[in-house]
Amino acid sequence: MAPSGQNLFRSELLGTSSPGILTPTGALPSKPVYLTPSPVENTPQNNECKMVELRGAKVASFTVDGCELICLPQAFDLFLKHLVGGLHTVYTKLKRLEITPVVCNVEQVRILRGLGAIQPGVNRCKLISRKDFETLYNDCTNASGLILPQIKLSPNANTGMSFLSLIQTLRNNEERPQWVFVRGSA
């Protein structure tokens, strides 16, 4: 039990730095607060959807403030899902790459659902520019690579060397082979 005259919670020590965020004595939060950007303005111009070609496939796009933006979940399904763990991984990569996708408005989400670009139960979506998508795609393809010796790792390769025998050779060999960057599987 608290001594008389003292509260367990002293609200007079708490100030506000932004709506809904309390900090001791009104100081700024020690960590930046992540704010979701506002959705695209709901105007007829912003809600006009076109199917555009991206890397040989058709993807849904909107033109917002003169910039063509493609549907990120659709681009993920077409080009990235076999390279990364999931859409959450993509959003983590975007944050690291300092790319901020644009949040769709309600009408754009409805249009994308109608086109089949996103699943029927999805009620939010993000858009990304072609340039930012290429940056993301390059990051995903380069990140999936492995550093391996310049030897084919299949038993059917010209060397006839299996992966296990390659490891044994590397362990026993004093001289290390040339290392190269290999994308995807060997």
WOJO-V57323 format. One record per backbone hydrogen bond with DSSP energy under -1.0 kcal/mol. CO is the residue of the C=O (numbers start at 0). NH is the residue of the N-H. If there is no record, write none. Layout:
co | nh
CO | NH
CO | NH
//
This chain:
co | nh
2 | 5
9 | 12
10 | 13
12 | 24
14 | 22
17 | 20
20 | 16
22 | 14
22 | 25
23 | 26
40 | 42
42 | 46
49 | 60
51 | 58
53 | 56
56 | 53
58 | 51
59 | 70
60 | 49
61 | 68
63 | 66
66 | 63
68 | 61
69 | 127
70 | 74
71 | 75
72 | 76
73 | 77
74 | 78
75 | 79
75 | 80
79 | 82
79 | 83
85 | 89
86 | 90
87 | 91
88 | 92
89 | 93
90 | 94
91 | 95
92 | 96
93 | 98
101 | 126
102 | 39
104 | 108
105 | 109
106 | 110
107 | 111
108 | 112
109 | 113
110 | 114
111 | 116
111 | 117
118 | 121
124 | 103
125 | 71
126 | 101
127 | 69
128 | 132
129 | 133
130 | 134
131 | 135
132 | 136
133 | 137
134 | 138
135 | 139
136 | 140
137 | 141
138 | 142
139 | 143
141 | 144
145 | 181
147 | 179
148 | 150
153 | 156
156 | 159
161 | 165
162 | 166
163 | 167
164 | 168
165 | 169
166 | 170
167 | 171
168 | 172
177 | 149
179 | 147
181 | 145
//
